[in-house]
Structures are given as structure tokens and as C-alpha cells.
Amino acid sequence: MSTKLTRPANWKEQAPEPLPGSQTFAAQSKLPKLPVPKLEDTLVRLKDTLKPIAWSQEEFNAVSKKIDEFGAGKGPELHKRLLKHDEDKKHWLENWWDDGGYLGYRDSVVVNVSYYYGFDVPKPGTNPAERAAGIARSAMVFRQKLKQGLVTPEGTKEGPFCMDTYRWMFDCCRVPGPDGLDWSVSHAKPNENGDSGHIIVIRKNRVWRIDATRDGKILSTEDFTRQLQYIYENTLQEYPGVGVLTASNRDVWAKDFQELSSSPVNAEIIKAIHSSAFIISLEDSKPKDPVHHSRSLWHGDVVGGVPVGLRNRWVDKPVQFIVYDNAYAGLMGEHSVMDGTPTARMCDDVLDQLDDPSFDHGARLTNSEVVPVPLDWEVTPATTQAIARADAAARDLIESQELTYYLTSYGKDAIKMFGVSPDSWAQMIIQLAYRRLLGNEKRKGGTYEAATTRRFFKGRTEAIRVVSSESDAWVASMDDPKVSPLQRKALFDLATKKHITLAKTAGQGQGVDRHLFGLKKVMREGEVAPSLFSDPVLARSSNWVLSTSAIFSKHFPVYGWGEVVPDGFGVAYMTGFNDRLQYTITSRKEMPNQQFSDEIAKAADELYKLHEDVATPKAKL
């Protein structure tokens, strides 16, 4: 019988610190701490964001009164506690956010938490083993550069970004916690050079280990191709679908994990998975269109009622490349200790390297006697039953979801020609489309847009509360025949100006949501919560019926994630293409997903026409 797993108190410190002073991490010691905003500033901003969320003036007056009472009463005391908490921390939010935002969440990470990036559509006739081999070689080269501190650090003209979460990209894995809290384990060693390591490949649910280096050198693309081809040729039948267990509710998976790891053989396989640089999942599917490419990455295919995609994965892994039998490919990312920007950057570099004719594919290091090692599970009757239950839960989850995809007929170039921020433009399209979708219904929640706070040490994200009185005024004007195009344009300019202010404020660590979260966390047991904390307007404002975010890579024809509330939508968009905006909309099946997508298409066209009309007014007769 295995002993019960317990989460180490210092689990976060177990990934080696980044190389100080190296190119990648040169700015780390100089980055400022994430600030605790001034209480009065947060309360002023909060009122401003709640005005459009309130259903009536009376409702707004009631919540305003509670905000004032909080500011004069319990608020300053809680704020003082938060400042005290901040004094001896490198990052006041880190542990709370890890657990509250991710590791304490118990529903499946599939759909609900994980995200995906689809890679460039392959040229016809591309061999899947060759595509997987190129990704393996290039990702191992990136990993080596990272370990040596040679990856160019990220940042903006305003300053460098924190690179800390890159520690959790390779050689690590999430673990299901038996007491309602997960954690991650890292097998990276301090001062490694990236000249050792293995990868895990899964094919027809069978786990294989490939030693990715030999004599201190990364295997060549040719070496990887030969070993991957060996896996294709020697995995002809289905093996037990143990991987689907990782897609279950986290408490269910924690129990199944105990049973699975009670076998010493299985414990070694789990260790090999956890310590691998990354996983490559070789899947039977042949996605041909953006929706299938998206869905097969997001949650895998279901064939004959069986979740064949998820059986062939280990979704706790932060970096899991997926290569299909027609050489389509992408990444499924586990979100808990790392947001999407580092993995997007990694994938971008990996694919840039493969596009570069001068990329060093390496000299052959192995001969045909060196083959991958199969790692076969010992499957008990209890695990067989657990797989059947996990299959059913995964199938139901996948079949509950809808996804649509839309490209506009214009992109960044046209929007910039009109002198508008592409991000604000894309967000206003979403606001107009959603209001039209609702019709006369009252708003049930707010709009979340992720802002990065990586300008601060260990910074992750803050919420941009996109809904504003200014955006609502412009949205209303678009369906009011009494408002002229010039007036609509003036209202649009006010709305985008407000959006830019909200985005900048959030990026400076001066948002509303993380500060409120911190004030709630310093409440003591038995203390009476301020009435503000249970206010319906405040609750509605963070019921994220629209969960939106943008990243960009020229290599990603598809990307997305799931909705975060049952009656909401996930809206992944890209504004970086010169000739198109890209929207992926996810939701539960019962939501009007296609209708929302159609409204986005209509809003995008009307917004363009509005700017065209105002820019070139028709000559009067």
C-alpha cells in the first residue's frame, strides 16, 4: 500500500532559481515588487466599474453606500493587515493566487483551465514523425538556451518582464493533492546546462521514453525521427488509457493517483513522466479545418463514445506537444504555475527555428540499436474501473462544449490606419456583439481581459474590467437611429480611450480584483465579513460571462481555452495579423455560441464601416 502524498510546504522553492546575471534573468534582481494599491484608489475605481454592472440607480446607490462604509470602517484595518503581510514577502499575492486561482480548483483542468495553441498547417505530404522530431529537437535547443540563460528576456519599451515562471516550463509536472490542494514537482537540477534529459512520447496510450541527449549533446532531428518512427511502427494496438485519469475532477484523480502509484512499476513511470523535459502525444486524429484542429487540441477527439485524445495525454504536464497523423500539430498547456505568454514565446521560438534554413538540426548521434523504451503500466482491476469512470466523465465534459471560429476580412493594418488600438477595437466588437446577443436582457456579469503584471517580480496577471459606462454608451449608440455616424465615432473614441486607461492601470498592478482578493484573504476566522463582500452587484461584476484574452504568434492559426462560468463564453482573439482578426468562441452547448459568433462578425463589419464612413464622408448632392 502506498503512503499518502502530502504537499511540501516549500514546493514552490524546489524548482531551481534562475541563473542570476545571465542574459535571460539579468533584470530579475532589479524588478520592483507587485504593489498593494492605495485603498482609496481601489474603491474609487471599483465604484466606476460597478456603475454599468448595476441594474438600476437604486442598486448602484446601495453598493456605493457599502463601498463608502467599507472605506470608513473595516477596509483600512484589512488594508493595514495586507500591507503587513506584504512586508516580508517577495510577492504578496503569489501563494494565495497559486491556490485560490488554480491549485485549489477541483473540476477537470481540461476545458476549464488548460489552453491550446495550434501550429502552422503542415505542407501536404509532411511526415508526422519528421514534424514531431523537428519540434523535439527545437524545443530541446530552446530548453538548453533557457538553462544557460541565453534566451532573450521579454519586455516592452517601459521595461523588462519577469522571467521567473520559465522555471516551471520543463522537467516538472502538476500533482493531484489528496487534501484539496494540488502542487507541482520539479526535477530540474541547479546549474544544469541542458545537455541531459529525456522526453516522454505517448502513442495509442502507450508511454515511451526517449533519451533526448547522448554524450552531452542533444539528439539530431534525424535521431529523433528514427526513434519516433520506431514508436509508430511498434505501437499498433491500443493500450490501457491510463492518461484519461489526469482529466478527471482533481479529487477523483487524487484517489486514482494513490491507487495507480501504489505499484512500484507505476511509480517509476509517473516519475519518468514528471521529470521529462516535455511530452509529445502522437495522435490518430487528422484535423483538417480550424474548428477540428482547435477541438482536438483543446480536449481531444471522442470516437465511438471514447475520449481517445485524452487517453493519450497526461494533462498535468505544462508543456505537451501534440502531433496528429496528418502532421497537424500544437500544444496543450497546463495553466497553474505559468500563464500563456511564456509558452507562446517558447512555441514561437521553436517554430521560428524550424522555419530558419540555417537552424542546426544536429549530426546523427545514435544508430538503429538505440531505440525508445516502452513504459507499460501495471493496471489493477481498480484502475480499470477508474479508467471507465474517467472515460465517461471526459466524454460528457467534451460533449457539453461548443466552439466557433471567425476571421474578419481586415486586420491590424486597417485598424491602425484609423488611428485605433487594435486591442481596444477587438474588445469593443465583443461588447457590441454581446449586448445584441442579450437583447433586452439584463447583464449577468462582467468582461475579464487578462493584463500581464510581469513588469513586477513574480507578476502574473490582473483583470482589466472591460465593461465601462463609456463602452455601454457607444454600444447603445450603434443601434440608435437618432445618433449620427460622427457622434457614434466620438463615443467610440471615448470608449477606447477608457479601455486603454483601464488596461494600463491593470498592467501597473493598480487593478481592482487582485487587491479585493487580498483584502478578503486577510480576514480572520470568526470575523464578520463587511457587507460589501456579499453585495450582488460586486458578485455580478466578477461573474466573468466574457473571459477574454489575446496573445499573438504568426505560427498560431488557432488558439483558445474554455469558458469560466456556465452561462459565459471564452473569447480568445488575435490582433497581430495584418489582414485579419481571429476570434475563437467557446461555451457550453446550451449557450447561443453560433449566434454570438455571427454577432461578432456583424459588429466587426459595422465598426469598420463606421470608420470608413467618417473618414470619407459622402459628398452632399
RODREN-248136 format. One line per 3 residues: their letters; for each residue x, y, z of C-alpha. Coordinates in pm, whole numbers. Layout:
<rs>
a) X:Y:Z; ...
</rs>
This chain:
<rs>
mst) 0:0:0; 141:343:-90; 181:615:168
klt) -44:917:134; 106:1203:-64; 145:1531:119
rpa) 219:1866:-31; 560:2005:75; 520:2348:237
nwk) 807:2481:25; 712:2310:-304; 748:2636:-496
eqa) 1114:2671:-399; 1202:2328:-532; 1240:2444:-890
pep) 1597:2578:-909; 1636:2955:-903; 1711:3111:-1243
lpg) 2074:3178:-1331; 2144:3520:-1175; 2310:3775:-1400
sqt) 2263:3567:-1718; 2113:3732:-2023; 1770:3575:-1962
faa) 1749:3666:-1595; 1964:3982:-1583; 1676:4205:-1474
qsk) 1528:3975:-1206; 1702:4133:-907; 1609:4485:-1022
lpk) 1237:4424:-1081; 1001:4611:-847; 764:4427:-613
lpv) 399:4398:-710; 242:4700:-535; -50:4692:-295
pkl) -269:4972:-439; -392:5250:-211; -729:5156:-63
edt) -895:5483:-159; -780:5442:-523; -918:5089:-544
lvr) -1255:5195:-400; -1288:5485:-646; -1204:5251:-936
lkd) -1442:4987:-803; -1736:5230:-800; -1654:5332:-1155
tlk) -1654:4970:-1275; -1981:4885:-1096; -2186:5167:-1248
pia) -2255:4985:-1579; -2297:4650:-1398; -2576:4771:-1167
wsq) -2928:4706:-1297; -3071:5030:-1158; -2970:5356:-995
eef) -3104:5217:-665; -2880:4911:-692; -2579:5131:-769
nav) -2658:5365:-478; -2681:5064:-244; -2342:4922:-345
skk) -2186:5271:-340; -2302:5311:17; -2143:4976:110
ide) -1817:5086:-56; -1819:5409:145; -1894:5218:466
fga) -1610:4978:389; -1372:5269:322; -1464:5431:654
gkg) -1494:5108:856; -1336:4765:812; -1145:4850:493
pel) -850:5042:642; -791:4769:905; -789:4493:639
hkr) -567:4708:419; -320:4755:707; -309:4375:754
llk) -243:4332:383; 44:4582:397; 186:4392:696
hde) 153:4063:501; 340:4228:212; 634:4342:426
dkk) 822:4011:442; 708:3868:107; 876:3893:-229
hwl) 527:3889:-381; 224:3938:-158; -16:3760:-392
enw) 185:3459:-512; 82:3179:-273; -279:3294:-243
wdd) -313:3316:-619; -147:2981:-686; -400:2809:-459
ggy) -708:3030:-499; -675:3074:-873; -556:2728:-972
lgy) -433:2460:-733; -744:2455:-515; -975:2436:-818
rds) -1123:2085:-825; -1301:2050:-1159; -1112:1897:-1452
vvv) -828:2110:-1584; -942:2009:-1934; -1175:2274:-2085
nvs) -1191:2465:-1754; -826:2565:-1709; -592:2433:-1981
yyy) -533:2620:-2306; -409:2526:-2652; -205:2668:-2941
gfd) -233:2521:-3290; 79:2536:-3506; 122:2626:-3874
vpk) -73:2398:-4107; 181:2147:-4248; 272:2126:-4613
pgt) 86:1839:-4788; 271:1511:-4751; 459:1611:-4433
npa) 556:1304:-4233; 425:1319:-3874; 741:1157:-3731
era) 952:1424:-3902; 728:1705:-3774; 739:1567:-3419
agi) 1117:1523:-3446; 1169:1884:-3556; 959:2005:-3261
ars) 1152:1776:-3022; 1494:1895:-3140; 1395:2263:-3148
amv) 1226:2253:-2806; 1530:2080:-2653; 1751:2353:-2803
frq) 1523:2619:-2650; 1536:2438:-2316; 1916:2431:-2333
klk) 1933:2804:-2408; 1698:2870:-2118; 1908:2666:-1874
qgl) 2218:2851:-1990; 2046:3189:-1957; 2073:3260:-2330
vtp) 1704:3314:-2408; 1647:3683:-2483; 1442:3830:-2198
egt) 1096:3967:-2271; 974:4318:-2204; 823:4633:-2350
keg) 959:4982:-2406; 854:5050:-2047; 1092:4789:-1910
pfc) 1184:4420:-1875; 941:4141:-1782; 983:3889:-1501
mdt) 1111:3556:-1639; 1060:3360:-1314; 783:3125:-1431
yrw) 1009:2983:-1702; 1142:2765:-1417; 812:2575:-1444
mfd) 821:2509:-1819; 1035:2195:-1844; 1123:1894:-1623
ccr) 820:1945:-1399; 454:1847:-1355; 139:1918:-1157
vpg) 43:1657:-894; -316:1593:-771; -336:1668:-398
pdg) -541:1439:-172; -640:1726:60; -799:1960:-192
ldw) -478:2137:-296; -252:2034:-584; 111:2138:-629
svs) 389:2099:-883; 707:1896:-866; 1027:1998:-1043
hak) 1306:1757:-1130; 1533:2027:-1270; 1874:2046:-1107
pne) 2063:2366:-1021; 2333:2471:-1269; 2222:2226:-1540
ngd) 2337:2309:-1893; 2055:2141:-2084; 2291:1867:-2206
sgh) 2095:1587:-2040; 1730:1489:-2014; 1459:1271:-2164
iiv) 1121:1322:-2325; 805:1114:-2300; 615:1012:-2612
irk) 262:866:-2593; 115:666:-2882; -211:467:-2864
nrv) -198:531:-2487; 141:357:-2453; 413:559:-2278
wri) 762:562:-2429; 1083:720:-2303; 1339:871:-2541
dat) 1672:986:-2401; 1694:1321:-2574; 2069:1363:-2533
rdg) 2378:1150:-2580; 2731:1225:-2458; 2627:1579:-2360
kil) 2467:1661:-2695; 2100:1696:-2795; 1989:1429:-3042
ste) 1968:1539:-3403; 1638:1577:-3584; 1736:1262:-3777
dft) 1789:1071:-3448; 1451:1184:-3317; 1280:1096:-3646
rql) 1416:742:-3642; 1313:685:-3279; 967:835:-3331
qyi) 921:623:-3644; 1012:320:-3432; 728:414:-3192
yen) 479:445:-3479; 583:107:-3618; 586:-72:-3282
tlq) 261:59:-3133; -10:-97:-3345; -277:-175:-3085
eyp) -450:30:-2816; -301:13:-2465; -490:86:-2140
gvg) -599:451:-2144; -437:549:-1814; -381:910:-1927
vlt) -754:988:-1914; -734:967:-1532; -548:1300:-1536
asn) -854:1467:-1695; -1088:1385:-1405; -1210:1604:-1123
rdv) -896:1672:-917; -1020:1494:-602; -1117:1188:-808
wak) -778:1195:-981; -602:1225:-641; -767:899:-527
dfq) -693:725:-857; -335:855:-839; -292:687:-499
els) -411:354:-642; -204:388:-960; 119:486:-782
ssp) 88:210:-519; 262:-16:-775; 641:43:-774
vna) 643:-8:-1153; 380:263:-1199; 552:495:-951
eii) 862:479:-1174; 656:557:-1487; 497:856:-1310
kai) 843:978:-1208; 961:943:-1570; 660:1150:-1686
hss) 705:1415:-1417; 1079:1451:-1478; 1061:1452:-1859
afi) 1155:1773:-2036; 811:1763:-2206; 564:1520:-2362
isl) 487:1456:-2728; 149:1295:-2782; 120:1120:-3122
eds) -250:1101:-3204; -453:915:-3467; -673:1211:-3549
kpk) -643:1401:-3878; -788:1751:-3819; -841:1942:-4143
dpv) -1024:2263:-4050; -972:2528:-3778; -1262:2405:-3561
hhs) -1146:2042:-3559; -783:2150:-3514; -897:2360:-3215
rsl) -1119:2100:-3055; -872:1815:-3099; -608:2021:-2914
whg) -846:2166:-2654; -987:1832:-2536; -902:1561:-2787
dvv) -1135:1361:-3012; -1418:1137:-2899; -1456:828:-3123
ggv) -1740:583:-3064; -1808:741:-2725; -1441:700:-2615
pvg) -1226:1010:-2539; -934:879:-2743; -744:1207:-2733
lrn) -739:1241:-2354; -648:873:-2307; -330:952:-2500
rwv) -223:1253:-2286; -104:1349:-1940; -279:1680:-1895
dkp) -90:1776:-1576; 221:1845:-1787; 284:2217:-1850
vqf) 424:2153:-2200; 259:1879:-2405; 309:1889:-2780
ivy) 52:1705:-2989; 123:1576:-3339; -153:1419:-3548
dna) -129:1151:-3815; -161:1414:-4091; 125:1615:-3927
yag) -102:1887:-3791; 36:1988:-3452; 2:2213:-3149
lmg) 44:2246:-2775; -183:2179:-2479; -69:2380:-2175
ehs) -137:2329:-1805; -201:2672:-1658; -146:2657:-1282
vmd) 210:2779:-1236; 262:2953:-1569; 46:3178:-1783
gtp) 21:3158:-2160; 276:3424:-2254; 592:3221:-2172
tar) 470:2910:-2358; 356:3125:-2653; 704:3275:-2667
mcd) 865:2928:-2640; 648:2787:-2921; 718:3095:-3131
dvl) 1095:3045:-3093; 1067:2668:-3155; 874:2725:-3479
dql) 1092:3018:-3589; 1397:2794:-3553; 1233:2524:-3767
ddp) 1149:2784:-4034; 1509:2903:-4043; 1710:2724:-4316
sfd) 2024:2777:-4105; 1881:2601:-3795; 2125:2336:-3675
hga) 1942:2003:-3695; 2248:1833:-3544; 2472:1547:-3652
rlt) 2348:1191:-3604; 2444:1059:-3260; 2268:721:-3244
nse) 2242:408:-3456; 1949:173:-3510; 2033:-21:-3192
vvp) 1933:278:-2979; 1554:261:-2951; 1291:416:-2724
vpl) 1198:230:-2406; 830:137:-2356; 697:203:-2005
dwe) 398:-24:-1955; 157:29:-1666; 52:-237:-1418
vtp) -325:-198:-1436; -523:-332:-1140; -898:-402:-1158
att) -949:-83:-951; -757:123:-1210; -951:-42:-1496
qai) -1273:71:-1327; -1128:419:-1268; -1042:447:-1640
ara) -1401:354:-1733; -1537:622:-1498; -1286:879:-1624
daa) -1376:792:-1986; -1744:863:-1915; -1671:1189:-1731
ard) -1434:1309:-2006; -1683:1222:-2280; -1963:1409:-2101
lie) -1738:1712:-2049; -1627:1722:-2413; -1978:1671:-2546
sqe) -2106:1957:-2329; -1889:2208:-2517; -1929:2421:-2828
lty) -1664:2610:-3025; -1684:2851:-3318; -1410:3030:-3506
ylt) -1422:3352:-3705; -1178:3558:-3912; -1260:3917:-4007
syg) -1187:4045:-4358; -944:4310:-4227; -669:4319:-3965
kda) -421:4529:-3774; -313:4742:-4073; -662:4879:-4138
ikm) -732:4943:-3768; -406:5132:-3722; -482:5332:-4036
fgv) -791:5456:-3849; -567:5551:-3555; -719:5299:-3311
spd) -555:5049:-3075; -620:4702:-3228; -682:4553:-2882
swa) -942:4815:-2791; -1106:4773:-3132; -1128:4394:-3086
qmi) -1273:4436:-2736; -1538:4685:-2848; -1651:4437:-3115
iql) -1706:4184:-2835; -1902:4436:-2626; -2133:4532:-2913
ayr) -2187:4169:-3015; -2268:4059:-2660; -2519:4338:-2597
rll) -2701:4245:-2919; -2694:3880:-2817; -2856:3970:-2483
gne) -3117:4192:-2646; -3321:4348:-2367; -3197:4103:-2103
krk) -3014:4241:-1804; -2640:4187:-1789; -2549:3880:-1581
ggt) -2178:3950:-1538; -1864:4135:-1636; -1593:4107:-1900
yea) -1246:3989:-1797; -947:4072:-2010; -611:3944:-1887
att) -343:4208:-1832; 10:4094:-1764; 179:4225:-1449
rrf) 514:4072:-1543; 685:4411:-1510; 688:4320:-1139
fkg) 888:4042:-973; 686:3717:-999; 398:3916:-1153
rte) 133:3717:-1339; -199:3881:-1429; -458:4138:-1328
air) -814:4174:-1455; -899:4452:-1696; -1268:4518:-1621
vvs) -1360:4596:-1980; -1725:4698:-1923; -1741:5075:-1874
ses) -2007:5344:-1887; -1822:5472:-2196; -1832:5136:-2377
daw) -2202:5097:-2292; -2278:5445:-2431; -2106:5364:-2761
vas) -2273:5022:-2784; -2618:5180:-2732; -2545:5440:-2999
mdd) -2482:5175:-3265; -2848:5068:-3257; -2996:5414:-3203
pkv) -3108:5558:-3538; -3108:5909:-3391; -2728:5902:-3339
spl) -2517:6013:-3637; -2201:5831:-3751; -1990:6124:-3627
qrk) -2149:6102:-3282; -2101:5724:-3278; -1735:5772:-3369
alf) -1693:6028:-3089; -1849:5785:-2840; -1628:5505:-2973
dla) -1319:5720:-2919; -1422:5783:-2557; -1481:5410:-2506
tkk) -1141:5307:-2646; -966:5584:-2453; -1125:5449:-2134
hit) -1026:5092:-2228; -663:5195:-2278; -664:5365:-1936
lak) -812:5054:-1770; -556:4829:-1943; -260:5048:-1843
tag) -381:5074:-1484; -420:4696:-1455; -75:4636:-1607
qgq) 71:4869:-1343; -71:4643:-1069; -340:4901:-991
gvd) -647:4695:-1080; -942:4618:-855; -970:4239:-842
rhl) -637:4122:-701; -647:4390:-428; -1002:4288:-324
fgl) -889:3924:-324; -605:4015:-88; -838:4210:145
kkv) -1064:3903:168; -766:3674:237; -659:3869:546
mre) -999:3822:711; -965:3619:1033; -1168:3317:1128
gev) -1492:3415:1301; -1474:3777:1180; -1793:3922:1035
aps) -1735:3998:667; -1810:4352:551; -2147:4378:371
lfs) -1960:4486:55; -1810:4138:16; -2154:3978:-30
dpv) -2305:4255:-242; -2489:4123:-552; -2352:4395:-783
lar) -1994:4322:-676; -2055:3948:-724; -2208:4011:-1068
ssn) -1913:4227:-1172; -1672:3934:-1131; -1904:3670:-1275
wvl) -1694:3660:-1590; -1957:3586:-1855; -1698:3703:-2105
sts) -1348:3571:-2034; -1123:3726:-2296; -753:3733:-2371
aif) -518:3794:-2660; -177:3654:-2739; -4:3654:-3075
skh) 218:3429:-3281; 227:3427:-3659; 258:3048:-3620
fpv) -80:3001:-3446; -374:2968:-3687; -583:2855:-3386
ygw) -569:2913:-3011; -810:2918:-2720; -945:2786:-2391
gev) -1283:2725:-2228; -1545:2950:-2073; -1503:3013:-1699
vpd) -1870:3025:-1590; -2157:2802:-1706; -2354:3086:-1870
gfg) -2049:3253:-2022; -1814:3248:-2320; -1439:3217:-2360
vay) -1321:3459:-2628; -963:3407:-2745; -862:3660:-3006
mtg) -558:3774:-3202; -495:4124:-3333; -141:4076:-3465
fnd) -218:3964:-3822; -205:4244:-4081; -507:4119:-4276
rlq) -743:3959:-4021; -863:3948:-3662; -905:3596:-3524
yti) -1180:3504:-3276; -1237:3165:-3110; -1554:3144:-2901
tsr) -1611:2861:-2654; -1913:2788:-2435; -2143:2517:-2313
kem) -2373:2365:-2575; -2685:2529:-2431; -2538:2877:-2492
pnq) -2608:3053:-2827; -2248:3016:-2942; -2303:3038:-3319
qfs) -2534:3335:-3272; -2266:3514:-3069; -2007:3437:-3338
dei) -2246:3580:-3601; -2291:3894:-3390; -1912:3933:-3366
aka) -1891:3909:-3746; -2165:4171:-3788; -2015:4404:-3524
ade) -1671:4378:-3687; -1815:4478:-4025; -2018:4767:-3880
lyk) -1726:4905:-3682; -1512:4907:-3996; -1791:5074:-4197
lhe) -1840:5338:-3926; -1474:5437:-3952; -1479:5422:-4330
dva) -1788:5646:-4343; -1645:5900:-4100; -1306:5900:-4272
tpk) -1460:5955:-4618; -1788:6145:-4574; -2010:6123:-4883
akl) -2023:6443:-5088; -2350:6629:-5044; -2571:6646:-5353
</rs>
